[in-house]
Every structure is written in C-alpha cells, then in structure tokens.
Amino acid sequence: MLDVLASAPHYADHLAAVFGALAPEDRGSFIGTNPQTAARIRGIGYAPVPRPTGSRPVLVASFGDLKRASAAGHRRIAIMEHGAGQSYGGRTLPGRRGSYAGGQNRDAASLFLHPGPHPAARDRAAYPHARVEVVGSPILDTLPERDGEPGRVVAFSFHFNSPIAPETRNAFRWAIPAILGLRDRYKLIGHAHPRLYPSIRRVYAKFGIEPVESFDEVCRRADVYVCDNSSTLFAFAATGRPVVVLNPPWYDRKVAHGLRFWEAAGVGVQCDRRDALADCIEQALADAPEQRRNREAALDLVYAFRSGASKRAAAVLEEWAA
C-alpha cells in the first residue's frame, strides 16, 4: 500500500492522476498538509489525511515534500517530477539546488519518476544507487481539450520570480506594455505559476485581462498559450495547440540548461522582442506545418511518452512498494 503527500494544490493535481491509476488495494492515504491542498484533494474526489504517518512507502512531487516525508519518518520515498524536468545545470550553483533533477540533498528518495530522458539522466548520475524510471508526465493524461470551436483566445502565463538564475526571473514587466496593446485584437486571459498567481491576478484584472487560475480552464479555452518559462508551455503544446515562447533580454542564449534553455525552445514561436509579440501570436495561430514539426520535435525531447504515464507510473510504484 502506498501513500501520496502534497503540500500544494498543484502537486495534488499531478499526484492524483497516479493515485487513481493504482489498484484500489494499493491506495493508502492522500496526505494534504494544509487546508488549501486538502480542499483540492476533496475536489478531485479523495478524502485527504492531514499529516504523514511515516508507516508506508510514499510518493511526493516536490523537493520540499521529499524533506517533509523524510522528517515524518518515511523510509521508502519516491519522488515524481511535477513538471517538464527543467533544471539549471548550465550554471553551477543553480544546478546544485535540490529542487531540480540532479541537485543535492535528494538522497532520501530511492525511486525517481521522470517525464523524459533529460532529468532522468541528471538524477541517475547524481544518485547511482537509486532507481530512476522514465514514465512520461501523468498530468498529460488529465488535460482537457479545447471546448467549442477554435477562435482567438490568447492565454498569458508567467513564472514566479526566483533569484537562483536569470532564466528563472519572469518576463511580466518586460511583456506587459505589449500585452496591453493586444486587448482589442484578442480575448486575453491571464494565468501564472501558483506562486505568482495570487499577486498577479489583481494586476490582470486592473488591466482588463480575465484572470484564470486553473490550467485546466486555460486548456479548455485558449487557442494559443504565451509563456516565459514553465512546464505548462510543453503541457499545453502537447494538447496539439501552438505556443509562443517569451525570451526577455536576460535569458542568456550562451548558457545551455537543456530543454527550455535552449534545445526544446522550438516548441513554439520564439518572441525575442516585445514589439514583435502581436506578429508572433499571429504566426502561432497560423500554425504552419514547419511550426508543427518543430513543436513535435521539442515535445519528443521533453516527454518519452505522451499518454499512459499514470498507469506506467502506477505499475512501477506497485512493484517498488511491494
């Protein structure tokens, strides 16, 4: 029997896909460590448990929860990448951060589950005694298709401002002058990383951009997704729709982190100048054959599989936890 532990609602979203794929007799507790996460777990259809017990194998989806599970006494811990597997190994200090594949202090995990080969290789090199499996991204199994007919709905999203590297700083202030000029041309909706959304939603509303917290809702409504640095760039593209990749001036093209920076940046139309944003969106909406081929090639770098990840992860976990 296996527990899962989440300290944030978006971690619960990723874990729920795998929890539901486990055989019923293998499902232990769905642990939500705060009221917001517990509410999300109930909304998904499971009964949350407020704290870890330390008595069963446990699956987590973040470095912080890896530490929480270890501190609670769990001795068998699996960690599943909750994004595309982006890391910042092109810069020495960010590359050591435990939040990212291959970083330090992830020793408490004996099983790593990854969406593709890039993060798997980093953890395999850093933790040669652990089991590392490439299963795909379970969240792709749950993302909705667009509702209704295609149109001109443009979703914007931004990373939270992290100080660890220039590439983890968001592009919002750089892009917003250009975004405001688009309000008469498109229906604009505004999304963001969960760490940024509570503060940016008021800014969106002030400027007449509809705030949308749920990425599922973005997927149901948007025709094109414009973003700086997020796994959601690839997740949205995996639904078969175009994206625009924002490259503010401080994203250094000479630093190769992999994936978004830069080998998989061709997942969408790359916008290097904010005065070109409207043209980039139109190019994305046209979705020419070459653009579609580039998108597919980038997605192949990120995801080893684009469907069935939930069942694949569940099968590995059931064997590991037995």
Summary of the structure (lengths in Angstrom):
residues: 322
radius of gyration: 19.3
end to end distance: 7.7
largest distance: 57.7
contacts: 1126
relative contact order: 0.14
helix: 41%
strand: 17%
